[in-house]
C-alpha cells in the first residue's frame, strides 16, 4: 500500500511540474507559412485572419504593385504587408496552430522580415499622400482564440533593413496557447503614432528546443554575378558566354537555379567549398539576353542577374566573281563596279531634337524616353535606342562635355532617393563609356528628390519627376 501511494505521488508530481524538456512536445505547423495567395490589397493571404481595426482596411498580399510595393518575395510568389498609421491604428493577422503551444516548453521560430522603400497611401491624419516607410517592429502574441493577445511571446528589433533578413526567436510560454498573432507595431515607447510598414514572409515551423540554448539564426543566401560589372548590360560579339558568380550559405548544386531568358538551364558547375558558380550561356539570341542565378535555403531565396547584349559581327560585302564574256569584235567598255561599303551606323547630329548649333553651355535636356522600373537603376533594352542617339551625338561632337543627372519622385527618404538617382545616372554614364565615349566628355550626379518638375501627389507627376537629364557643361572641350 505504501509503495502504491509513493508511485501515485511521483506521478502527480511529474504532471504538476512544467514541461521543460524539448523532447516531449511536437513540432507545431502553420497554415500557409509563406503567405502564398493572389496578390491583392486589403486581403490577407489564405489561412490567415485579419485582426485589424474595424474602420481600416486589412493587410495586403504583395507584390501587387499597389502602394508602389514591388519587392520580390524571399520565398514562393507572395508575402504579407502590414502597416502602422498616424491615426494610432495598426495591422495584425492571426491563425490557429496545428497543435497547442505548451506552457513551460521552449520553442524556436524564424521568419523573414524587411521594410519596403515605398508604401504610398494617404495619411489617415491629413489625407495627404504619404510614404509609410518609418521603421516598425513585429510583435508575436500567443492566445486562446483568433486575434487573442493573451501572452507576449516575442518582438523584433526595429526593422530597418530593406533586403530580406531572417529573424530568429525563442518562445518561452508561461501559458498554453492554441493561436498565434503577428502584429505590426510602432517603436516603443510610442511618443506619437506615425506611418510605417513591415513585409513578412517564409515563417518556419514552431519547433521545441532546449531552454538553455538560443535559436540559430538562419542566414539568407547571397548571390553575386562577378564578371558582369554592377548588373550593367555587357555587349559581346560571340553567341556564348560563361557567367561567373559567387554564392554563400548554400551547400549543394540542387539549391541553385540557372535561367537563361526565363528558361531553366542545367549547364553550370558549383564548387561548394569556394561557392563559385560557372554558368555557361550558349546560343545567345541577338539583342538582350537575361541570365539569372538563384539560390535557395531554409531562410529564403535570393537571385542576381546579368544582362548580355549579343551583337553579331557585321559581315563585310564581297563582290561576286565576274563571269567570263564571249568574244566579239565590239570595243570593250570598262564598267566601273560600285564599291559597296561595309555597314556603318547612321550619323546623328541631334540630341533630343537639338542640333550641335542649337545647344548652349548650361542647357538642360531631358531624356524623355528613358525610364526605369520602380526602385531599380538597371537599364533595360527599351533604353538603348535613346542612349545610342546620345552616344552618336557625343562621338561626332567630341568638344561637347555633359553631366548626366538622375532624379527621383519625392516619396522616399533622402538617403535612398540620393543613392537611387546617383546609381541611375552612373549606369547611363557607364553605358556610354562602354560604347567608347571617353570620361573626359562625361560626368554624373544624383539629385534625389530635390528638383521636382511636377507634383508628387499623382502617379503621372511622380513618373515625370523620376527622370534622367543631360546638362551641357561645355561646348569647347
C-alpha positions in Angstrom: 0.0 0.0 0.0 2.8 2.4 0.9 4.6 1.6 -2.5 1.4 2.4 -4.4 0.9 5.7 -2.6 4.5 6.6 -3.3 4.2 5.8 -7.1 0.9 7.8 -7.2 2.6 10.8 -5.5 5.5 10.7 -8.0 3.1 10.6 -11.0 1.1 13.6 -9.6 4.4 15.5 -9.1 5.6 14.8 -12.6 2.3 16.0 -14.2 2.3 19.1 -12.0 5.8 20.2 -13.0 6.0 22.4 -16.1 7.4 20.6 -19.2 10.9 21.9 -19.6 12.3 19.1 -21.9 12.0 19.8 -25.6 11.7 16.2 -26.5 8.2 15.8 -25.0 6.5 18.4 -27.3 5.9 18.1 -31.0 6.6 20.4 -33.9 3.8 23.0 -34.5 3.0 23.8 -38.1 1.4 27.0 -39.5 -1.1 27.1 -42.3 0.3 28.8 -45.4 3.6 29.9 -43.6 4.9 31.5 -46.8 1.8 33.8 -47.2 1.0 32.5 -50.7 -2.0 33.9 -52.5 -3.0 36.0 -55.4 -1.5 39.5 -54.8 -4.2 42.0 -53.8 -4.8 44.9 -51.5 -6.9 44.8 -48.4 -7.0 40.9 -48.3 -4.8 38.7 -46.2 -3.3 35.5 -47.6 -5.4 32.4 -47.3 -5.2 30.6 -43.9 -4.8 33.9 -42.1 -7.4 36.1 -40.4 -7.4 39.9 -40.3 -7.3 41.3 -36.7 -7.2 45.0 -37.6 -9.4 48.0 -36.7 -13.0 48.0 -37.8 -12.8 51.2 -39.8 -9.5 50.4 -41.5 -8.5 48.2 -44.4 -7.0 44.7 -43.9 -3.3 43.9 -44.5 -2.2 43.3 -48.1 -0.9 40.4 -50.1 2.1 41.6 -52.2 3.8 42.1 -54.6 0.6 43.6 -56.2 2.2 46.8 -57.4 -0.4 48.7 -55.3 1.1 51.4 -53.0 4.2 51.1 -55.2 5.3 47.9 -53.3 7.1 45.7 -55.9 9.8 43.9 -53.9 10.3 40.3 -54.9 9.4 37.6 -52.3 12.1 35.8 -50.3 10.1 32.6 -50.7 7.4 31.5 -53.1 5.4 34.0 -55.1 3.9 36.4 -52.5 4.2 37.8 -49.0 2.3 39.8 -46.3 2.5 43.5 -46.0 1.3 45.3 -42.8 1.4 49.0 -41.7 1.0 51.2 -38.8 -0.7 54.6 -39.3 -0.5 58.1 -38.0 -4.1 57.9 -36.6 -3.0 55.3 -33.9 -4.2 52.2 -35.8 -2.1 49.3 -36.9 -2.5 45.9 -38.6 -2.3 42.3 -37.4 -3.1 38.8 -38.5 -3.9 35.5 -36.7 -4.4 31.8 -37.1 -5.0 28.6 -35.1 -1.9 26.4 -34.5 -1.8 22.8 -35.7 -1.3 21.8 -32.1 -1.2 23.8 -28.8 2.0 25.5 -27.7 2.6 24.1 -24.3 3.4 26.1 -21.3 6.9 25.5 -19.8 8.3 24.3 -23.2 10.7 26.4 -25.2 10.3 26.7 -28.9 12.4 28.1 -31.8 10.8 30.1 -34.6 12.1 32.2 -37.5 10.6 34.5 -40.1 11.8 36.7 -42.9 11.2 40.4 -42.5 12.1 43.6 -44.3 10.9 47.1 -45.0 9.7 48.4 -48.4 11.3 51.6 -49.5 7.9 52.7 -50.9 4.4 52.1 -49.4 2.5 55.0 -50.7 -1.0 55.8 -49.4 -3.0 58.7 -48.0 -2.2 59.8 -44.4 -5.1 59.0 -42.2 -4.5 62.2 -40.2 -4.0 64.7 -43.0 -5.5 62.9 -46.0 -2.4 63.9 -48.0 -0.5 61.3 -49.9 2.3 59.9 -47.7 5.0 57.2 -47.8 4.6 54.7 -45.0 8.3 54.0 -44.5 9.3 54.7 -40.9 10.8 51.5 -39.3 8.5 49.5 -37.1 8.7 46.1 -35.5 6.9 42.7 -35.5 5.2 41.6 -32.2 4.2 38.0 -31.8 1.4 37.0 -29.4 0.0 33.7 -28.1 -3.7 33.3 -27.3 -6.7 31.1 -26.9 -8.6 32.4 -30.0 -8.3 34.3 -33.2 -6.7 37.7 -32.6 -6.2 36.9 -28.9 -3.2 38.7 -27.2 -3.0 36.6 -24.1 0.8 36.5 -23.8 3.6 38.3 -25.5 5.9 35.7 -27.0 8.5 37.8 -28.8 9.1 41.0 -30.6 11.7 42.0 -33.2 14.0 45.0 -33.2 13.0 47.9 -35.4 13.1 46.6 -39.0 15.3 49.0 -40.9 16.6 46.5 -43.5 15.2 46.9 -47.0 16.6 43.5 -48.1 15.1 40.3 -46.7 16.6 39.0 -43.5 15.8 36.0 -41.4 14.8 36.9 -37.8 15.0 34.1 -35.1 13.0 34.0 -31.9 12.7 31.8 -28.8 9.3 31.4 -27.3 9.0 30.5 -23.6 5.3 30.5 -23.0 4.1 30.5 -19.4 0.6 29.5 -20.6 -0.7 27.1 -23.2 -1.8 28.7 -26.5 -3.9 27.5 -29.3 -3.5 30.5 -31.6 -0.8 32.9 -32.7 -1.0 36.6 -33.8 1.5 38.6 -35.8 1.2 42.4 -35.2 2.9 45.4 -36.8 3.7 48.0 -34.1 5.5 51.3 -33.6 8.8 51.9 -31.9 8.2 51.9 -28.2 7.6 53.8 -26.1 5.2 55.4 -28.6 5.7 59.1 -28.4 3.3 59.8 -31.3 1.9 57.5 -34.0 3.5 57.5 -37.4 3.3 55.7 -40.8 5.4 52.6 -41.3 5.5 49.2 -42.9 6.8 45.7 -42.5 6.9 42.9 -45.1 6.6 39.3 -43.7 7.5 36.0 -45.5 8.6 32.4 -45.0 7.6 31.6 -41.4 9.2 28.5 -40.1 7.7 25.7 -38.0 7.5 26.2 -34.3 9.9 23.6 -33.0 10.7 22.6 -29.4 14.2 23.4 -28.3 16.4 23.3 -25.1 15.6 26.2 -22.9 19.2 26.8 -22.0 20.1 27.4 -25.7 19.4 30.2 -28.1 17.8 29.8 -31.5 20.1 29.6 -34.5 19.7 32.5 -36.9 19.4 31.1 -40.5 21.4 33.1 -42.9 19.8 34.2 -46.2 21.6 33.0 -49.3 23.9 35.5 -51.0 24.4 35.6 -54.8 26.6 37.9 -56.8 27.4 37.7 -60.5 31.1 38.7 -60.5 32.1 39.1 -64.2 29.4 41.4 -65.4 30.0 44.7 -63.6 27.3 46.1 -61.4 24.4 44.4 -63.3 25.1 46.8 -66.2 24.4 45.3 -69.7 27.5 43.9 -71.3 27.8 43.9 -75.1 29.5 40.9 -76.7 30.0 39.7 -80.3 30.0 35.9 -79.7 27.0 33.8 -79.0 28.3 32.1 -75.9 29.5 33.4 -72.5 30.4 31.9 -69.2 28.9 33.8 -66.3 30.9 33.6 -63.1 29.0 34.0 -59.8 29.7 33.7 -56.1 27.1 32.2 -53.7 27.2 31.9 -49.9 25.2 29.9 -47.4 24.5 27.2 -50.0 25.6 23.6 -49.6 24.7 21.8 -52.8 24.1 22.4 -56.5 20.5 21.4 -56.3 19.9 24.6 -54.2 20.9 26.7 -57.2 19.0 27.5 -60.4 20.4 29.0 -63.6 18.0 30.6 -66.0 18.7 31.9 -69.5 16.0 34.2 -70.9 13.5 32.7 -68.4 14.2 29.1 -69.2 15.9 26.7 -66.7 19.4 25.6 -67.7 21.4 22.9 -66.0 24.7 23.7 -67.8 26.6 25.1 -64.8 29.0 24.0 -62.2 29.2 24.7 -58.4 32.1 24.4 -56.0 30.6 24.0 -52.5 33.9 24.8 -50.9 34.5 28.1 -52.6 30.9 29.0 -53.5 31.9 29.6 -57.1 29.4 29.1 -59.9 30.2 28.9 -63.6 27.1 29.1 -65.8 27.5 28.5 -69.5 25.2 30.5 -71.7 25.2 29.1 -75.2 23.4 30.1 -78.4 22.6 33.6 -77.2 19.9 35.4 -79.2 20.7 38.6 -81.0 20.0 41.5 -78.7 19.2 41.3 -75.0 19.8 38.1 -73.0 18.9 37.9 -69.3 20.8 35.4 -67.1 19.6 34.8 -63.5 21.4 32.9 -60.8 19.1 31.9 -58.0 19.9 30.3 -54.6 17.6 28.9 -52.0 17.9 27.6 -48.5 15.6 27.4 -45.5 15.9 31.1 -44.9 14.7 32.0 -48.3 15.6 32.7 -52.0 17.9 35.3 -53.4 18.9 35.9 -57.0 21.2 38.1 -59.1 21.0 38.8 -62.8 23.3 39.7 -65.7 22.3 41.2 -69.0 24.2 40.4 -72.1 23.7 42.2 -75.4 24.7 39.9 -78.2 25.6 41.9 -81.4 26.6 39.5 -84.2 29.6 40.8 -86.1 28.9 42.6 -89.3 29.6 40.6 -92.5 31.6 42.6 -95.0 30.3 42.8 -98.5 32.2 40.6 -101.0 31.9 41.3 -104.7 30.8 38.2 -106.6 33.3 36.9 -109.1 32.8 38.3 -112.6 31.5 35.9 -115.4 33.7 35.4 -118.5 32.3 37.2 -121.5 32.0 35.6 -125.0 34.5 37.0 -127.6 33.2 39.5 -130.1 34.5 42.4 -132.1 32.7 45.1 -130.1 35.2 47.5 -128.5 35.5 46.7 -124.8 33.7 49.1 -122.5 35.0 49.5 -119.0 32.2 49.5 -116.5 33.1 50.5 -113.0 31.6 48.3 -110.3 30.3 50.5 -107.5 32.1 49.9 -104.2 29.6 48.9 -101.6 31.0 49.8 -98.2 30.6 47.7 -95.0 27.6 48.6 -92.9 28.1 51.7 -90.7 25.9 53.3 -88.1 24.0 56.3 -89.4 25.3 59.6 -88.3 23.2 61.5 -85.8 23.7 65.2 -85.5 20.9 65.9 -82.9 20.3 65.1 -79.3 16.6 65.1 -78.3 15.9 67.2 -81.4 18.7 69.7 -80.7 21.4 70.1 -83.3 25.0 71.0 -82.4 24.4 74.6 -83.3 21.3 74.8 -81.1 22.9 73.7 -77.8 24.5 76.1 -75.4 26.5 75.8 -72.2 24.3 75.2 -69.1 21.4 73.9 -71.2 19.4 71.0 -69.6 17.9 68.4 -71.9 15.6 65.7 -70.6 15.8 62.2 -72.0 12.1 61.8 -72.4 12.0 58.1 -73.4 14.4 56.9 -70.7 12.6 55.0 -68.0 13.4 52.7 -65.1 11.4 50.2 -63.1 10.3 51.2 -59.6 13.2 51.2 -57.1 15.5 50.0 -59.8 18.6 51.6 -61.5 19.1 48.8 -64.1 19.0 49.9 -67.8 16.7 47.8 -70.0 16.6 47.2 -73.7 14.0 49.9 -74.3 16.6 52.5 -73.1 19.2 51.5 -75.7 17.9 53.4 -78.8 17.8 56.7 -76.9 21.2 56.2 -75.3 22.6 55.2 -78.7 21.5 58.5 -80.0 23.3 60.3 -77.2 26.4 58.1 -78.0 26.3 59.1 -81.7 26.0 62.8 -80.9 28.9 62.7 -78.4 31.0 60.7 -80.8 30.5 63.2 -83.6 30.9 66.2 -81.3 34.0 65.5 -79.2 34.1 69.0 -77.9 30.8 68.6 -76.0 31.0 67.7 -72.3 27.9 66.7 -70.5 26.6 65.9 -67.0 24.1 63.1 -66.6 21.7 63.9 -63.7 19.5 61.4 -62.0 16.2 62.4 -60.3 13.5 60.6 -58.3 10.0 61.2 -57.1 9.5 62.7 -53.6 8.2 59.5 -51.9 11.3 58.1 -50.4 13.7 59.1 -47.7 16.7 61.4 -48.6 19.4 58.7 -48.4 17.5 56.2 -50.5 16.5 58.8 -53.1 20.0 60.2 -53.4 21.5 56.7 -53.9 18.9 55.6 -56.4 19.2 58.8 -58.5 23.1 58.5 -58.5 23.0 54.9 -59.5 20.7 55.6 -62.4 22.9 58.5 -63.6 26.1 56.3 -63.2 24.6 53.4 -65.2 23.9 55.8 -68.1 27.4 57.2 -67.9 28.9 53.7 -67.8 26.8 52.6 -70.8 28.1 55.5 -72.9 31.6 54.8 -71.7 31.3 51.2 -72.7 30.4 52.3 -76.2 33.6 54.3 -76.5 32.8 57.8 -75.1 35.8 58.9 -73.0 35.1 60.0 -69.5 36.5 63.5 -70.2 33.2 64.1 -72.0 31.1 62.6 -69.2 30.2 63.2 -65.6 27.2 62.1 -63.5 25.3 63.3 -60.4 22.3 62.1 -58.3 20.0 64.9 -57.3 17.5 62.7 -55.4 14.1 64.4 -54.9 15.5 67.9 -54.7 14.4 69.2 -58.1 10.8 68.1 -58.9 9.2 69.3 -62.1 5.7 68.1 -61.2 3.5 67.2 -58.2 4.3 64.0 -56.3 0.6 63.6 -55.3 -0.3 62.0 -58.6 1.1 58.9 -60.4 1.8 61.0 -63.5 3.6 63.6 -61.6 5.8 61.1 -59.8 6.6 59.5 -63.1 7.7 62.9 -64.5 10.0 63.5 -61.5 11.6 60.1 -61.9 13.8 61.1 -64.8 17.3 61.5 -66.2 18.6 64.7 -67.7 21.6 65.9 -69.6 23.3 69.2 -68.8 25.6 70.7 -71.3 28.8 71.6 -69.3 31.0 72.7 -72.2 30.9 73.1 -75.9 34.6 73.7 -76.4 36.0 70.5 -74.9 
